[in-house]
């Protein structure tokens, strides 16, 4: 009984995992945006795309982030450095790492720079889904430039958003 269940779980994780999904990125930096710094990379995310993504995620996951929406609209965050210790303490960074960042990057809704150089294509590698105690599940996604192991962004996304 356990063996068929284990085989089904392994097959499901292989089915949900995609390696090397190439994604074209935005070609322009916009003024009304949030800059997300992660090591040598800077992601320029338009406020309009952040708000649209947040609304879509709330609709799909049946969540309510109205306070976060208000703070983003009020430009509470203009630059976020993911490598600083206090970055993890903000609700925006938590949501960016848990769903929003992956959702926007998979849609190509970011202008990405490595120093002054525009990165025009990235790769998103999915990991196997992780099931929480409440029954929800998410999967990690590692974003990098094609042919590089240097991390542009690492986050988790709900399987309901895939």
C-alpha positions as CSV (number, residue, x, y, z in Angstrom):
1,X,0.0,0.0,0.0
2,X,2.8,2.4,0.9
3,X,4.9,1.6,-2.2
4,X,2.3,2.7,-4.8
5,X,1.7,5.9,-2.7
6,X,5.5,6.6,-2.7
7,X,5.7,6.0,-6.5
8,X,2.8,8.4,-7.0
9,X,4.4,11.1,-4.9
10,X,7.7,10.8,-6.8
11,X,6.0,10.9,-10.1
12,X,4.0,13.9,-9.1
13,X,7.2,15.8,-8.0
14,X,8.9,15.0,-11.2
15,X,5.8,16.1,-13.2
16,X,5.7,19.4,-11.3
17,X,9.4,20.1,-11.6
18,X,10.6,21.8,-14.7
19,X,14.3,22.5,-15.3
20,X,15.7,25.4,-17.2
21,X,12.5,27.3,-18.1
22,X,13.9,30.3,-20.1
23,X,12.1,33.6,-19.5
24,X,12.5,36.8,-21.4
25,X,12.8,39.8,-19.1
26,X,11.6,43.4,-19.4
27,X,13.8,45.6,-21.5
28,X,13.2,48.9,-19.7
29,X,13.7,50.3,-16.2
30,X,10.7,52.2,-15.0
31,X,10.7,55.2,-12.6
32,X,7.6,54.2,-10.6
33,X,9.2,51.0,-9.2
34,X,10.8,49.1,-6.4
35,X,14.5,48.1,-6.8
36,X,15.3,44.7,-5.4
37,X,19.0,44.2,-4.8
38,X,20.3,40.7,-4.5
39,X,24.1,40.5,-4.5
40,X,25.3,41.7,-7.9
41,X,21.9,41.8,-9.4
42,X,19.2,44.5,-9.3
43,X,15.6,43.7,-10.2
44,X,13.4,46.7,-11.2
45,X,9.8,45.8,-10.5
46,X,7.1,48.3,-11.7
47,X,4.6,49.3,-8.9
48,X,1.8,48.6,-11.3
49,X,3.0,45.0,-11.9
50,X,3.5,44.5,-8.2
51,X,-0.1,45.6,-7.4
52,X,-1.5,43.5,-10.3
53,X,0.4,40.5,-9.2
54,X,-0.5,40.9,-5.5
55,X,-4.2,41.2,-6.5
56,X,-4.0,38.1,-8.7
57,X,-2.3,36.1,-5.9
58,X,-4.9,37.2,-3.4
59,X,-7.7,36.1,-5.8
60,X,-6.2,32.7,-6.4
61,X,-5.1,32.0,-2.8
62,X,-8.1,33.6,-1.2
63,X,-5.9,35.8,0.9
64,X,-6.1,39.5,1.8
65,X,-3.0,41.7,1.7
66,X,-4.8,45.1,1.6
67,X,-2.3,46.7,4.1
68,X,0.6,45.6,1.9
69,X,-1.2,47.0,-1.2
70,X,-1.6,50.3,0.6
71,X,2.1,50.4,1.6
72,X,3.3,49.6,-1.9
73,X,0.9,52.2,-3.4
74,X,2.3,54.8,-0.9
75,X,5.9,53.9,-2.0
76,X,6.9,52.7,1.5
77,X,9.7,50.6,-0.2
78,X,11.7,52.0,-3.1
79,X,14.9,49.9,-2.7
80,X,15.1,46.6,-0.9
81,X,18.5,44.8,-0.4
82,X,17.7,41.1,0.2
83,X,21.2,40.5,1.6
84,X,20.8,42.8,4.6
85,X,19.7,41.2,7.9
86,X,16.7,43.5,8.5
87,X,15.3,42.8,5.0
88,X,13.6,39.6,6.1
89,X,11.7,41.6,8.8
90,X,9.5,43.4,6.3
91,X,6.1,42.1,5.1
92,X,7.0,43.1,1.5
93,X,10.2,41.0,1.5
94,X,8.4,38.0,3.0
95,X,5.7,38.2,0.4
96,X,8.3,38.8,-2.4
97,X,10.1,35.6,-1.4
98,X,7.0,33.5,-0.8
99,X,4.9,34.2,-4.0
100,X,5.2,37.6,-5.6
101,X,8.8,37.5,-6.7
102,X,8.5,34.2,-8.5
103,X,5.1,35.1,-10.0
104,X,6.5,38.3,-11.5
105,X,9.7,36.8,-12.7
106,X,8.0,33.9,-14.4
107,X,5.9,36.4,-16.3
108,X,9.0,38.4,-17.3
109,X,7.8,41.4,-15.3
110,X,11.2,42.7,-14.2
111,X,14.1,44.6,-15.7
112,X,17.2,42.8,-14.4
113,X,20.6,44.3,-14.3
114,X,24.0,42.9,-13.3
115,X,25.9,46.1,-12.6
116,X,25.1,48.3,-15.6
117,X,24.4,45.4,-18.0
118,X,20.8,44.5,-18.8
119,X,20.0,40.8,-18.4
120,X,17.5,39.9,-21.2
121,X,16.9,36.3,-20.4
122,X,16.8,34.3,-17.2
123,X,16.3,30.6,-16.3
124,X,13.9,29.4,-13.6
125,X,14.5,26.0,-12.1
126,X,11.6,24.5,-10.1
127,X,12.2,22.2,-7.1
128,X,9.9,19.5,-5.9
129,X,6.7,20.7,-4.1
130,X,6.8,21.0,-0.3
131,X,3.5,20.2,1.5
132,X,2.7,22.2,4.7
133,X,0.9,20.9,7.7
134,X,-2.3,22.7,6.6
135,X,-2.3,20.8,3.3
136,X,-1.1,23.7,1.2
137,X,2.0,23.2,-1.0
138,X,4.6,25.4,-2.6
139,X,7.8,24.8,-4.6
140,X,11.1,26.6,-4.7
141,X,12.3,28.3,-7.8
142,X,15.9,29.3,-8.4
143,X,16.4,32.1,-11.0
144,X,19.8,32.6,-12.7
145,X,21.2,33.6,-16.0
146,X,21.5,30.8,-18.6
147,X,24.8,29.0,-18.1
148,X,25.4,30.5,-14.7
149,X,24.9,29.2,-11.2
150,X,24.8,32.7,-9.7
151,X,21.5,33.4,-8.0
152,X,19.4,36.3,-9.3
153,X,16.5,35.3,-7.0
154,X,15.3,32.4,-4.9
155,X,11.8,32.1,-3.7
156,X,8.8,29.8,-3.2
157,X,5.5,29.9,-5.0
158,X,2.2,28.2,-4.2
159,X,1.4,25.2,-6.5
160,X,-2.0,26.9,-7.0
161,X,-0.3,29.7,-8.9
162,X,1.5,27.4,-11.4
